Amino acid sequence: MITSLETFNSRQVGSNIQLLNQSADLQDAGSQMHQLISELYPICRSITGDGARETLSIIEQHIPLEILEVPTGTKVFDWTVPREWNVQDAYVKNSQGEKIIDFQKSSLHLLNYSIPVHQKMSLADLKEHLFSLPEHPDWIPYRTSYYSENWGFCLTHNQLAALPEDEYEVYIDTSLEPGHLTYGEYYLPGETKEEVLLTCHICHPSLCNDNLSGISVVTFLAKHLRSLNLRYSYRFLFIPGTIGSITWLALNEEKTANINHGLVVAGVGDAGKFNYKKSRRGDAEIDKVVIHVLQNSTAEYQINEFSPYGYDERQFCSPGFNLPVGSLTRTPFGQYPQYHTSADNLDFVKPDKLAESLAKYLEIIDILENNQKYINTNPKCEPQLGKRGLYGTFGGTQDKKTKELATLWVLNLADGEHSLLDMSDRSGLVFSVIRDAAKALIEGGLLERESSVAVDY
């Protein structure tokens, strides 16, 4: 059973965000997220169907979800919600009645969205519907046929090469009928209606990094944040890829005006370095925050410019919306050999990497929550810090000198135009030091929040 992150030892950061700060805490969080992935792993998911519902039902055990059903045929911009697909069983038998391909052993064996079939055929005819990976002969590929009627099976290339001439029985018991597209949403209200959007896709079957890792990290983020007092409101979306984000945007266009920051969470469980794909805007606050976190980390990272190819950020960043939504992953999709294969399994995702990804997202949220603009209440020359108890405590150690320097930077740049992140980047001091200096100055009466000025890049 997954216990709440609130039970972990934690420290108060800034005004309200708690970050895990001990290796034992992170190890525990990673193990719990990996356990959630293990629970979701066997389920056959697709862009519609009972697999998505079962997945959302398990997530709902950890966070409250509004589960929405959008009928087949619903027009969503230039798209239409497709028919619902469900699978009961699928296999290929040889002439001796032995199952040589069995959906029950791996949901990847069946071409996703296969139409019903029950017939006998030669090896040559069967091969027209078989998919393998010659370059990785022991792995099963993941293939789909969402928007064109087809059927097929995926198998290892070694299995394919070993198939003898024979008569084969193909049995696919699926339904493709009018139904619904299902997605889950959790809205966590904060002090303002301005929102942070965190979204992941739920349409992939037994693939752990892509994207059960995203589901687990988003679930635990929501689980952790819901106990805290938050400045922003948070919207968590668990949606099928592409058609899910298009559907949500079509049905919720009026809500997009409140989205100030957003991240698409995917591929966060492998051992690769962090990769951040900027929003279409390229200089949105979320871009600056994520880059700041990565630059001040000891972990390897790479910053990538926006491209209209990728995950659901390309829908949120389409020109008609142009929302400030980026994507923070580890190794980008398609750039690791295990991608979309049976090798993206429970061994490929690592608990410590899941925990590290969770910690990165919490750091980002901490800065978003605390990145505000301030006014120096005594702007003509430097105020006397000593009589306010803000100077004498700084003398001596290097740490105290850093705090003194941070205080001077905050006082100098607190003109209602510079955010704390601006101050951090300009001074070269980490955000937490700048934030703590601002807090001390507020308590000393030398700083007040410029509430009328939004952080606007």
BAMAR-390255 format. One record per residue (C-alpha): z, y, x. Coordinates in Angstrom, 1 decimal. Example, Ala and Ser with C-alpha at 12.3 -4.5 7.8 and 13.67 -1.06 7.14 Angstrom:
# residues 2
7.8 -4.5 12.3
7.1 -1.1 13.7
//
This chain:
# residues 457
0.0 0.0 0.0
-0.9 3.4 1.3
2.1 5.8 1.4
1.9 9.5 1.2
1.2 11.7 4.2
4.2 13.8 3.1
6.4 11.0 4.5
5.2 11.6 8.0
7.1 13.6 10.5
5.4 17.0 10.6
5.9 20.6 11.7
5.3 23.8 9.9
2.2 25.6 11.1
1.6 29.2 10.1
2.5 29.9 6.5
2.1 26.5 5.0
-0.2 23.9 6.6
1.6 20.9 8.1
-0.2 19.1 11.0
0.7 15.7 12.3
2.2 16.3 15.7
3.4 12.9 17.1
1.3 10.0 18.3
3.2 7.7 15.9
2.3 9.9 13.0
-1.4 9.9 13.9
-1.3 6.1 14.5
0.2 5.5 11.1
-2.3 7.8 9.3
-5.2 6.1 11.0
-3.9 2.7 10.0
-3.5 3.7 6.4
-7.0 5.2 6.3
-8.4 2.1 7.8
-6.6 0.0 5.2
-8.2 2.1 2.4
-11.6 1.4 4.0
-10.8 -2.3 4.1
-10.1 -2.2 0.4
-13.3 -0.4 -0.4
-15.5 -2.4 2.0
-16.5 -5.4 -0.1
-17.7 -3.3 -3.1
-21.4 -3.1 -3.8
-22.0 0.6 -4.4
-25.1 2.5 -5.3
-26.1 5.9 -6.6
-25.0 4.7 -10.1
-23.2 1.7 -11.6
-19.9 -0.1 -11.7
-19.5 -0.2 -7.9
-19.1 3.6 -7.9
-16.7 3.4 -10.8
-14.6 0.7 -9.0
-14.6 2.9 -5.9
-13.4 5.9 -7.8
-10.7 3.9 -9.5
-9.2 2.9 -6.2
-9.3 6.5 -4.9
-7.6 7.5 -8.1
-4.6 5.4 -7.1
-4.0 8.0 -4.4
-5.1 11.3 -5.8
-5.8 12.5 -9.4
-9.5 12.5 -10.1
-11.6 13.7 -13.0
-14.2 11.1 -13.4
-17.4 12.3 -14.9
-20.4 10.4 -16.4
-23.8 12.1 -16.6
-26.3 10.3 -18.8
-29.5 8.8 -17.6
-32.4 11.2 -18.3
-30.4 14.4 -17.8
-32.5 17.1 -16.1
-30.9 18.4 -13.0
-33.2 21.1 -11.5
-36.4 19.2 -10.4
-34.7 15.8 -10.7
-33.7 13.5 -13.5
-30.6 11.3 -13.5
-32.0 7.8 -13.0
-31.2 4.6 -14.9
-28.0 2.9 -14.1
-28.2 -0.2 -11.8
-25.7 -3.1 -11.7
-25.8 -6.4 -10.0
-24.2 -9.7 -11.0
-25.7 -12.1 -8.5
-28.6 -12.6 -6.2
-29.8 -15.4 -3.8
-32.7 -17.3 -2.3
-32.6 -21.1 -2.3
-34.7 -23.5 -0.4
-36.2 -26.6 -2.0
-33.0 -28.6 -1.3
-31.1 -26.1 -3.5
-29.3 -24.5 -0.5
-28.6 -20.8 -0.6
-30.2 -19.4 2.5
-29.6 -15.7 1.5
-26.5 -15.0 -0.7
-25.5 -11.6 -2.1
-22.0 -12.9 -2.5
-21.6 -13.1 1.2
-22.7 -9.6 1.9
-23.9 -6.8 -0.5
-26.3 -5.7 2.1
-28.4 -8.8 1.6
-29.9 -7.4 -1.6
-32.3 -4.5 -1.5
-30.3 -1.8 -3.3
-31.7 -1.1 -6.8
-33.7 -4.4 -6.9
-35.2 -5.2 -10.3
-34.4 -8.6 -11.9
-36.4 -11.5 -10.6
-36.3 -15.3 -11.1
-39.3 -17.3 -9.8
-40.4 -19.7 -7.1
-42.7 -18.8 -4.3
-44.1 -19.7 -0.9
-42.6 -18.5 2.4
-45.6 -16.1 2.8
-45.0 -14.5 -0.6
-41.3 -14.3 0.0
-41.7 -12.6 3.4
-43.4 -9.7 1.6
-39.9 -8.9 0.3
-37.8 -9.6 3.3
-36.4 -7.0 5.7
-34.9 -7.6 9.1
-34.2 -5.8 12.5
-36.1 -7.4 15.3
-34.4 -5.1 17.8
-31.0 -6.3 16.6
-31.6 -9.9 15.5
-28.0 -10.6 14.5
-27.6 -7.6 12.2
-28.5 -7.2 8.5
-30.2 -3.9 7.7
-29.4 -1.7 4.7
-32.4 -0.9 2.5
-32.9 0.8 -0.8
-35.5 1.3 -3.5
-33.9 3.9 -5.7
-37.0 5.6 -7.3
-39.7 2.9 -7.2
-39.3 -0.4 -8.9
-39.2 -3.2 -6.3
-37.1 -6.1 -5.2
-36.1 -7.6 -1.9
-33.6 -9.1 0.4
-32.2 -8.1 3.8
-31.3 -10.7 6.4
-30.9 -11.1 10.2
-34.0 -11.4 12.2
-32.8 -14.7 13.5
-32.5 -16.0 9.9
-36.0 -14.8 9.1
-37.5 -16.4 12.2
-35.9 -19.7 11.4
-37.2 -20.0 7.8
-39.5 -23.0 7.5
-42.6 -23.4 5.3
-41.1 -24.4 1.9
-41.0 -23.5 -1.8
-38.2 -20.9 -2.4
-36.3 -20.0 -5.5
-35.6 -16.2 -5.8
-32.9 -15.2 -8.2
-31.9 -11.6 -8.8
-29.6 -10.9 -11.7
-29.5 -7.2 -12.0
-29.8 -4.6 -14.8
-31.6 -1.3 -14.6
-31.0 0.4 -17.9
-30.0 3.7 -19.5
-26.5 4.5 -18.5
-24.8 7.2 -16.4
-24.4 8.7 -12.9
-20.7 8.7 -12.1
-18.8 11.0 -9.7
-15.2 12.0 -9.1
-13.8 15.5 -8.7
-10.3 16.8 -7.8
-9.6 20.5 -8.1
-6.4 21.7 -6.3
-5.6 25.3 -7.4
-4.3 27.8 -4.8
-3.2 31.4 -4.9
-6.7 32.6 -5.3
-9.8 31.3 -7.1
-11.7 31.4 -3.8
-12.5 27.8 -2.9
-12.9 25.4 0.0
-15.3 22.6 -0.8
-14.9 19.2 0.8
-17.4 16.5 -0.2
-18.3 13.0 0.7
-20.8 10.4 -0.6
-19.8 7.2 -2.4
-23.2 5.5 -2.8
-23.3 3.2 0.2
-22.2 -0.5 -0.1
-20.5 -2.3 2.8
-21.0 0.4 5.5
-17.7 1.6 7.0
-18.6 4.7 9.1
-21.4 5.8 6.7
-19.5 6.6 4.6
-16.2 4.9 3.8
-14.8 6.9 6.7
-15.7 10.1 4.9
-14.1 8.9 1.7
-10.9 7.9 3.4
-10.5 11.2 5.3
-11.3 13.3 2.2
-8.8 11.3 0.2
-6.1 11.7 2.8
-6.8 15.5 3.2
-6.4 15.9 -0.6
-3.3 13.8 -0.6
-1.7 15.8 2.1
-2.7 19.3 0.8
-1.6 18.7 -2.8
2.1 19.1 -1.8
1.6 22.4 -0.1
1.5 26.1 -1.2
-2.1 27.1 -0.5
-3.9 30.4 -0.3
-7.3 28.9 -1.2
-8.2 26.5 -4.0
-9.7 23.2 -2.9
-12.4 21.2 -4.6
-12.9 17.6 -3.5
-16.1 15.9 -4.6
-16.8 12.1 -4.4
-20.5 11.9 -5.3
-23.6 9.8 -4.7
-25.8 11.2 -1.9
-28.5 13.7 -2.8
-28.7 13.1 -6.5
-25.0 13.5 -6.8
-24.9 16.9 -5.2
-28.0 18.0 -7.1
-26.4 16.9 -10.3
-23.1 18.7 -9.5
-24.8 21.9 -8.6
-27.0 21.8 -11.7
-24.0 21.3 -14.0
-21.6 23.6 -12.2
-23.8 26.5 -11.0
-21.3 29.1 -12.3
-18.6 27.7 -10.1
-20.5 28.1 -6.9
-19.7 31.8 -6.6
-16.1 30.9 -5.8
-17.1 28.6 -2.8
-16.1 30.6 0.3
-16.2 27.7 2.8
-17.4 24.1 2.7
-17.7 20.9 4.7
-19.6 17.7 4.1
-17.5 14.9 5.5
-19.3 11.8 6.8
-19.4 9.5 9.8
-15.9 10.4 11.0
-14.6 6.9 12.1
-16.7 6.0 15.1
-15.8 6.6 18.8
-18.5 9.2 19.4
-17.9 12.9 20.1
-17.6 15.5 17.4
-20.8 17.1 16.1
-20.8 20.2 13.9
-24.0 21.1 12.0
-23.8 24.8 11.1
-24.4 26.1 7.6
-27.8 27.6 6.8
-26.3 31.1 7.3
-25.3 30.1 10.8
-22.5 32.7 11.2
-20.4 32.0 8.1
-16.6 32.0 8.6
-16.6 28.2 8.3
-19.0 28.0 11.3
-16.8 30.2 13.4
-13.7 28.3 12.5
-15.0 24.9 13.3
-16.6 26.0 16.5
-13.3 27.7 17.5
-11.4 24.4 16.8
-13.8 22.4 18.8
-14.0 24.8 21.7
-10.2 24.8 22.0
-10.0 21.0 21.9
-9.9 18.6 24.8
-12.3 16.3 23.0
-16.1 16.3 23.6
-18.2 18.1 21.0
-21.7 19.4 20.2
-22.8 22.3 18.1
-26.1 21.8 16.1
-28.1 24.4 14.3
-28.8 24.0 10.6
-31.6 21.7 9.6
-32.8 20.9 6.0
-32.6 17.2 6.9
-29.3 15.4 6.7
-26.5 14.8 4.2
-25.6 16.9 1.1
-25.2 20.1 3.1
-29.0 20.5 2.6
-28.5 20.8 -1.2
-25.5 23.2 -1.0
-27.5 25.2 1.6
-30.8 25.3 -0.3
-32.1 28.8 -0.6
-31.2 29.2 -4.2
-27.5 28.7 -3.3
-27.2 29.3 0.4
-23.5 28.4 0.3
-21.4 28.5 3.5
-21.3 24.7 3.9
-21.5 22.9 7.2
-21.0 19.3 8.2
-18.5 18.0 10.7
-19.1 14.4 11.8
-18.7 12.3 14.9
-22.0 10.7 16.0
-24.7 12.1 13.7
-26.4 9.7 11.3
-29.2 7.7 12.8
-28.1 8.3 16.3
-26.0 5.1 16.7
-27.6 1.7 16.5
-25.1 0.4 14.0
-26.2 3.0 11.4
-27.3 1.4 8.1
-26.7 -2.1 9.3
-24.0 -4.8 8.9
-22.7 -3.8 12.4
-21.2 -0.7 10.7
-18.3 -2.9 9.8
-14.5 -2.8 9.9
-14.5 -3.2 13.7
-16.8 -0.3 14.2
-14.5 2.3 12.7
-11.3 2.9 14.6
-7.9 3.9 13.2
-7.3 6.3 16.1
-10.7 8.0 15.6
-10.0 8.4 11.8
-6.7 10.0 12.7
-8.3 12.3 15.2
-10.9 13.4 12.6
-8.2 14.0 10.0
-6.3 16.1 12.5
-9.4 18.2 13.3
-10.0 18.9 9.6
-6.3 19.9 9.2
-6.7 22.3 12.1
-9.7 23.8 10.4
-7.9 24.2 7.1
-4.9 25.8 8.9
-7.1 28.5 10.4
-8.9 29.1 7.1
-5.6 29.5 5.3
-4.2 31.9 7.9
-7.3 33.8 8.9
-6.7 37.2 7.3
-7.1 40.9 8.3
-4.2 43.2 8.9
-3.3 46.8 9.4
-1.2 48.2 12.2
1.5 50.4 10.5
2.1 52.3 13.7
-1.4 52.7 15.1
-1.0 55.8 17.3
-0.2 54.5 20.7
1.8 51.3 21.3
5.0 51.1 19.2
8.3 50.5 21.0
8.7 46.8 20.7
12.1 46.6 22.3
14.0 48.4 19.6
12.6 46.0 17.1
13.6 43.0 19.1
10.0 42.1 19.8
9.9 42.8 23.6
13.0 41.7 25.4
12.5 38.1 24.3
9.1 38.0 26.0
10.2 38.5 29.6
10.3 35.7 32.1
8.2 32.6 31.5
4.4 32.4 31.4
4.7 31.3 27.7
6.5 34.5 26.9
4.0 36.5 28.7
1.3 34.9 26.6
3.2 35.8 23.5
3.5 39.4 24.7
-0.2 39.6 25.4
-1.0 38.1 22.0
1.3 40.8 20.4
-0.6 43.6 22.1
-4.0 42.2 21.1
-2.9 41.9 17.5
-1.5 45.4 17.4
-4.7 46.8 19.0
-7.2 45.0 16.7
-5.2 45.2 13.5
-7.4 47.8 12.0
-8.5 46.1 8.8
-11.8 45.1 10.4
-10.8 42.2 12.6
-9.5 38.9 11.4
-7.0 36.8 13.3
-9.8 34.5 14.3
-11.7 37.6 15.7
-8.6 38.5 17.7
-8.3 34.9 19.0
-11.9 34.7 20.1
-11.9 38.2 21.7
-8.6 37.7 23.6
-9.3 34.1 24.6
-5.9 33.1 23.2
-5.6 30.1 20.9
-5.4 30.9 17.2
-1.9 29.6 16.7
-0.5 32.1 19.3
-2.3 35.0 17.7
-1.1 33.9 14.2
2.5 33.6 15.4
2.4 37.0 17.0
1.1 38.4 13.7
3.9 36.7 11.8
6.5 38.3 14.2
4.9 41.7 13.8
5.0 41.4 10.0
8.7 40.6 10.2
9.2 43.6 12.5
7.5 45.9 10.0
4.6 46.7 12.3
1.9 44.8 10.4
0.8 44.5 6.9
-1.9 42.4 5.3
-5.0 44.2 4.4
-5.2 42.5 1.0
-8.0 44.7 -0.2
-10.3 43.6 2.7
-11.9 40.1 2.5
-12.7 38.3 5.7
-16.5 38.8 5.6
-19.0 37.7 8.3
//
